[in-house]
C-alpha cells in the first residue's frame, strides 16, 4: 500500500493566505490608532494618555481571548486537511457560543474589572479619568469583537483570507468615519472615540454573519450530537485553556510595559503609546505570515503530510525575515514623520523619537516569535506553546530587573529580549515536536 501523495507547498500558497491576512491583521490595531490620532490632535497629553491606556487595555483584554481565533483557525484548517468539511458549521457555532458567554461576562464585570485594571496601571488622575470614560463605553463591544475573532479564524482556516480582509476593511472604514464625525465634528471627545469602536465592531459582526451564512453549506443548524461531541469538546477546551494561559503570559508582558511607562509620567506614557502603535503594526504585519503558518500547518497536520508541514515552516520563516527587514527600514526612514502625524505635542514627539531605535530593531526577532507561534497553533502544540511562553515571561522580568537602572530604555530593551526568547525557545523545541508528531 502506497503512502498518500500530497501536493508540494509553494510560496504562492503562502501568499494566497498571508497577503490578505497580513493586510487584515494590519487593520486590526487601527481602531486604537485612529482613536489615539483623533484625540492626539486635541493637544491634551492627559486625554491622549487616557485613550492610549484604554486602547492598550482593550488590545490586551480581547487578546486574552485570542484563542477564539487561533483555535477556530487551527481546527478548521485541520478539518479541511482531513476532508471533514461537514465539521465547519459545528466549529463556527461552538466558537460563537464561547465568544458570547465570555463577552457577556466582561460586560457584567465591567465595574470591578475597570477598578482593578486602572489601579494596577497607575496612571495620573487625568489619564485614569479619561481612560475610564473610554473603557465603560467600549466594553459593550466585547461579545461582538470576540465573535469577529471566531469569524476571522473560520474564514482564514478555510483559506478564504480575502473575505477576512474584506470584513476587517468594513470594520475599520466605519471606525474611521465614525471617529472623525463624533470626535472632530460632534466634539464628543473620548466618549465619541469609544462609541465609534462599538459601532465598527457591530457592523463587522453583521457583515460576518451574512458572509458565513452564505458559505456554510448547512447554515448554522448543527445537530446537538455533533455540536456537543464529547471528544471534540474536550480537545477544544484543552487547546483553548493552554492558548489562553500562553496569551495571559504574553499580555502580562505588555501590561507590565505599559504600567511602567505610566509610572514614568504622562509624557513617557504617551510617547510609549505612540511607539506601541508602530510595534502593533509590525506585529500584526508579521502575524499575517503566522496566519499562513496556522492554516498551512493545520491543513498539512490534518492530512498527515510531514513534508508539506516542513515546507510551510521553511517558507514562512524565510519570507518573514525578508518582510521584517523591509519593515525595519520603513520605520527608520519614516518613523519621525509618523510620530509627528500621530501627536502635536512637542514633548511627546521628542520622547518618542528618543526610543524609536527599539521599534526599528523589533521586527527581526519578531519573525521567529510570531512565525513559530503560527506553526505551533496550526499543529495544536498548545502545551509546549504554553510552557515556553511562561519561561519567556520569566526571562523578560529578569531582563527588566537587570536593566531597570536605565529607565525607559531598559524597559524597551527587556521587551526586545522577550521577542528573542519567544522565537529562540520555540525554534529549539521545534525539531523534537516535529519528529513526535509525524513519527
N, C-alpha and C positions, 0 to 999 in steps of 0.2 A: 504494500500500500504506500503510495507516494504522499509526501508532505504537501499541504496546500501551497500553491504558488500565489504570492502576493505581489501586486504592482509596486515598483520602487518609488519611494518618497522623493519628490523633487522640490527645488526651490520655488517653482511655480505654485505647488500645493501649499507651501508655507505662506507665500504672499497672498494667495487667494483668501486665506483666513486672517493673516497678520495685517495686511493692508487695511481693510475695513475695520478690523478690531482695533488696530493701532489708532486710527482716527476716532473711532467710537470711544475708546478709553481716554484719548487726549481731550475729548469734550467733557468728560465726567467732572474734573475739578473746576470747570468753567462757572458752575453755579456759585462757588465760593469766590472765584477770581472776579467775576462780574460784580458781585456784591462788594468785594473789597475795593475794586476800582471806583465804583459809583460813590461809595462812602468816602473813599480817599480824596475825592475831589471836593468834598465839603470842608477840607483843610482843618480837620479836628482830629488830633492824634488819639484822643480817648475813644472817639467813635470808630476810628479805623482799627484801633487795637481791639475794641469790643467785637466788631463784626469778624475780624480775623480770628480772635479766640473762639468765638461761637462756631465759625465755619470749620475750624480745625476740629472742634469737639464733635461736630456732626460727621465730618470725614471719618474720624476715629470711631464714633458710635455706630454708624452704619457699616463701617469697615469691619467691626467686630462680628457682624453677621454676614460677612462676605462669603462664608461657606455656602450660603444660599446660591450664589452664582457659581462658585467653584465646584461644589458637589453636583449641582444640576448639570453643568457643562460636562464634567467627567462621566457621570452616569449616562447622560445622553450619548456622548461620543462612544462609550463602551458598548452601549446597546446598538448603536449604528454599526460598529465593527463586528459585533456578534450576530448581526442580522435580526435583532429583536426590536424592529421598528414599532411593533404594537405596544411597546412599553413607553413610548414617548409621552402619550397623554397622561399616563399614571405618574410619570416623573414630574411633569408640569404641575399637576393638581396637588401632589404631595408638597411640592415647593410652595405653592400658593397658601396651603393650609398653615405651614410653618411660618411663612412670612406674615400672614395675617395675625396669628397668635402673638408673635414677637412684637409686631407693630402696635397692637392694641395694648400690650403690657407696657411698652415705653410711654404711651400717652397717659395711661393710668398712673404711672410712677413719675410723671414729669417733674412734680414739685420736689420730692426728695432727691431725685436724680440731679436736678439743677443745683440744689443746695450743696450736695456733696461735691459735684464736679467743680463748681466755681470756687468753693472753699479750697480745694486741692490746687487749683490753678494759681491762686494767689495774686491776681491782678489788682490794680488800683481800684478805688471806689467807682470812678467814672467809667473805666473799662468794663468792670463787672456789671454795672447797671445797664450799659448798652448791650453787652453780651446776653444778659438775662432776657431783655426785651426780644431779641432775635430768637433766642432758644425757645421761649414759650410759644412762639408762633410757628416756627418751622417744625417743631416736634410733631405737629399734626400731619406732616407728610410721611411719617415713618412707615405705616403699612404700605403706602404707595411706592416709596423708594425701595423697600425691600422686595416687593412684588416685581418691580422693574429689574432687580438683580436676577430674579428667577427667570424672567423672560429673556434677558440678555444671555444668560448661561445656556438656556434651552436652545436659542437660535444659533449661537456660536457652536454648541455641541453638535449641531446638525450641519455645520459648515455653511450656515446662512448668515455670514458676517455682514453682508451688505444690508440685510434687513435690520440687524442690530445697530449698524451705523445710522440708518435712516431714523430709527427711534430715538437715538441719542441726539441727533441733529434737531428733531422736533422738540425734545425737552429743552435744549439749550437756546434755540431761537426764541421760544416762548419765554424762557427765563430772561434773556437779554432784553426783549421788548418790554416785558412787564417791569423789570427793574428800572429801566430808563424812565418809563412812564410814571411809576409810583415814587421813585426816589427823586428824580430830577424835575419832572413836570408837576406831579402832585405834592411834592415836598413831604412825603410820608416818612422820610428818614430811614432809620434802621429797620423799623417795622415794615416799611414798603419792600425792602430787600428780602425780608423773610417771607412775606406774602407771595412775592414773585416766585420764590423757590417752591412753595407749596403748589401754586398753580401749574408750574412747569412739570413737577412730578405727576400730578393728576392727569395732565394732558398726555404725558408719556405712557401712563398706565392704560388709559383708554385706547390709545393707538396700538399699544402692545397686545391688548386683549383681542382687538379686531384682527391683527396680523396672525396671532396664534390660532384663533378660531378658524381662519381660512386655511392654515397649514395642517392642523390636527385632523387626521382622517376620520377619527371617531368623535370629534368635538371634545367637550370637556366631560362627557359622561363616561365614567370608568366604573366597571363592576367593583363592588366592595371587596370581593375576594382578591382582585388584582391590586386595587389601591392599597389595601392593608395586608399584603403578602408579608408574612412574618419574617422570612429570611431577608427580604429586600429592605424592610423597615429597620431591622436590627443593623444591617450593614450601613444604611443611610445614616442612622443615628450615631453609630460608632465613628464613621468618617467625619460627620458634621462636628461631633464632640472634639475630635483631635484637631480639626482645622480651626475650630473656634478657640481652643487653648493656644494654638500656634499664633492665631491672629491677635489674641489678647496680649501675648508677649510682645508682638510687633507694635501694637497700639501703645503699650506701656512705654516703649522707647520714645515715641513721638509725643505722648503726653508729658513725659519727663522733660523732653527737649523744650516743649512749649512752656511748661511751668517754670523752668529755669530762666528762660527768656523773659517771662512776665516779671519774675522777681528782680530782674536786672533793670527794670524801668519801662515806661511806656514806649520810648523811642526804640529801645532794643527789641521789645516785643513786636512793634510794628515793622521794624526792619527784617526781623527773622520771618515774620508772616509773609512779607513780600517775597523774600528768597525761598520760603517754603512753597510758594506757588510755582516757582521755577522747578523746584525739586519734584513737586507733584506732577508737573507737566512731563518732565523727563521720565519719571517713574511710570506713569500711565502710558507713555510712548513705548518704553521698553516692555511694558506689560502686554502690549499688542502682540509682540513675539511670544510672550509667555502664553497668551491665549492660543496661539497657533500650536505651541507645545502641548497644551492641555488637550486640544482637540485631536491632534495627530497622534500623540502618545496614548490618549484614551482610546482612539479608534484602533490603533495597532495592538494595544493591550487586549481589547475585546476580541480582536481577530487572531490573537496569539502569534503575531508577526514580529519576531525578535529583530530581524534585520530592519524592518520599517521603523521600529521603535528607536533603534540606534541611529538610523539615518535622520530621523526627526530631531533627535538630540543634537547631533553634529551640525545640522543646517541652522537650527535656531540659535545656537551659541555663536556660530561663525558670523551669521548676518547681524546678530546682536552687537558684536564687537564693532562692526563697521558703522552701524547706526549710532552707537554710543560716541564714537569719535566725532561724527558729524554734529551731534547734539552739543558736545563739549565745545567745539569750535564756534557754533552759533551762539552759545551763551557767552563765550569770551568776546565775540565781536559785537553782539547786540545787547548784552546784559545791562550796561549802564543806561542805554536808551529805554529799555523796557522798565527799568526801575523808575526812571523819570515819568514814564507813562502811567505807572500804577499809583504814584503818590505825588502830591505837590509840596509836601513838607521837606524842606531842605535838610533838616536834621535826620529824618528817616532816610532820605536819599543817600546822605553821606555815610550813615552807619551801614546801609545795605551794600554799598559799593565796597566797604572795607572787608566784607566777608564773602564777596562774590566768588572768590577763588575756590571755596569749598564746593559751591554749586557746580563749578566748571569741572571739578575732579570727580564728582559723584557718579556720572553715568557709566564709566567703565567697570568699577566693581558692581554697579547695579545690574549689568548684563548677566552676571553669574548668579546674583541673588534672585533676580526675577526669572531668569531662564530656568534655573533648577526648580524654582517654585512651580512653574508650569509643568515641568516634567514629572515632579513628584505628585502634583494634583492629578494629572492625567492617568497616572498609574495607581492612584489612590494609595500611595505610600504614606498615609496620614500619620501613623505613629512615629515614623522616623522624622517626618517633617516637624511634628510637634516637639520632639526631644531636641532636635538640632536648633530650633528657634529659641527654646528656653536656654540653651547653652550660649547662643549668640547674645541674648539679653544680658546674661551674666558678664560676658566679655565687654559689652557696651558700658555697663555700670562700672566695671573695673577700670576701663579706659578713661571714663569721665573723672573718676576719683583721682586717677594718676595725673590727669591734666587740668584739674579744677582750678589750679593757680593761674591758668591762662585765660580764665573768664569765658566769654562767649566764643573765643577762638578754640578753646579746649573742648567746649560743648560740641561745636561743629566737627572737630577732629574725631571725637568719640563716635559721632553719627557716621562718618565715613568708615571708621573702623568696624562699625556694626555691619555695614554693607559687605565689607571684605569677609567678615566672619561668616555671614549667612551663605554667601556663594562658596567660600572655601570649604566649609564643613559639609555642605550638601554634595559638592563635587567629589570630596574624598570618600563619601559613603556610596556614591552612585554605582561604581563597578560591582560591589558586593550585592547591592539590591537588584541590579540587572541580572546577575547570574542566578540569584534566588528566584526571581520572577519567571525566567524563561528556561530553567533547567529541565 
